[in-house]
């Protein structure tokens, strides 16, 4: 077992197999002998080892050069393990898969990702969604709740971004005692399975959809009418369209579903063309 020295700048909290949590993660991810797995930040390799027991291959991307020797030593006799050293946010995922001969194959992502860069990592995975089947990641409990929230204050732009491209689900809470060093908060295992195509009608381009979403959440304490008025619409007109689409006039952005946003944005776009 490699000596573990933790670096705060990388947000390192290594996962331990307390109460069989590692096997539970692999089971929920449905890892089989046909799966090619991408792991982001393998750390000491505890989860990596479990994944290698079940998967056809595991490609791990690690930024901490001090961990390289230990990881290579631990898995030196396993030809199904590939270690890529570098910052995942700066790597070309397509290039990595091409080097492994996996072009045209969809992979699974299973990882314990650093809390402080959760959003950038998820955004990158969304950007490369054409290469990915499902993502299973451990995130801060509150972030997991926000991503999977259907209504309420927890919802935000990240929630809608995930809903736009795939289906998110929360699976179980992983207590902070399962990590070394012990973080201040619990984690949650969540999954995001990407759609083959977006669930929204083709008449709403991606850029247009998120232009409205960013405006809708511009002021968390403001109503949807007040936020969208910032796009140049009259509040009276907005109130009428909200009523017509089944949304309360005083509703806030976090309480509007993806389907309701679809109807609302379609109406507003049509209004602009009249």
Rosetta blueprint (number, residue, H / E / L):
1 X L
2 X L
3 X L
4 X L
5 X L
6 X L
7 X L
8 X H
9 X H
10 X H
11 X L
12 X L
13 X L
14 X E
15 X E
16 X L
17 X L
18 X H
19 X H
20 X H
21 X H
22 X H
23 X H
24 X H
25 X H
26 X H
27 X H
28 X H
29 X L
30 X L
31 X L
32 X L
33 X L
34 X L
35 X L
36 X E
37 X E
38 X E
39 X E
40 X E
41 X L
42 X L
43 X L
44 X L
45 X L
46 X H
47 X H
48 X H
49 X H
50 X H
51 X H
52 X H
53 X H
54 X H
55 X L
56 X L
57 X E
58 X E
59 X E
60 X E
61 X E
62 X E
63 X L
64 X L
65 X H
66 X H
67 X H
68 X H
69 X H
70 X H
71 X H
72 X H
73 X H
74 X H
75 X L
76 X L
77 X L
78 X L
79 X L
80 X L
81 X E
82 X E
83 X E
84 X E
85 X E
86 X L
87 X L
88 X H
89 X H
90 X H
91 X L
92 X L
93 X H
94 X H
95 X H
96 X H
97 X H
98 X H
99 X H
100 X L
101 X L
102 X L
103 X L
104 X L
105 X L
106 X L
107 X E
108 X E
109 X E
110 X E
111 X E
112 X E
113 X L
114 X L
115 X H
116 X H
117 X H
118 X H
119 X H
120 X H
121 X H
122 X H
123 X H
124 X H
125 X H
126 X H
127 X H
128 X L
129 X H
130 X H
131 X H
132 X E
133 X E
134 X E
135 X E
136 X E
137 X E
138 X E
139 X E
140 X E
141 X H
142 X H
143 X H
144 X H
145 X H
146 X H
147 X H
148 X H
149 X L
150 X L
151 X L
152 X L
153 X L
154 X L
155 X L
156 X L
157 X H
158 X H
159 X H
160 X H
161 X H
162 X H
163 X H
164 X H
165 X H
166 X E
167 X E
168 X E
169 X E
170 X E
171 X E
172 X E
173 X E
174 X E
175 X L
176 X H
177 X H
178 X H
179 X E
180 X E
181 X L
182 X L
183 X L
184 X L
185 X L
186 X L
187 X E
188 X E
189 X E
190 X E
191 X E
192 X E
193 X E
194 X E
195 X L
196 X L
197 X L
198 X L
199 X L
200 X L
201 X L
202 X L
203 X L
204 X L
205 X L
206 X H
207 X H
208 X H
209 X H
210 X H
211 X H
212 X H
213 X H
214 X H
215 X H
216 X H
217 X L
218 X L
219 X L
220 X L
221 X L
222 X L
223 X L
224 X H
225 X H
226 X H
227 X H
228 X H
229 X H
230 X H
231 X H
232 X L
233 X L
234 X L
235 X H
236 X H
237 X H
238 X H
239 X H
240 X H
241 X H
242 X H
243 X H
244 X H
245 X L
246 X L
247 X L
248 X L
249 X L
250 X L
251 X L
252 X L
253 X H
254 X H
255 X H
256 X L
257 X L
258 X H
259 X H
260 X H
261 X H
262 X H
263 X H
264 X H
265 X H
266 X H
267 X H
268 X H
269 X H
270 X H
271 X H
272 X H
273 X L
274 X L
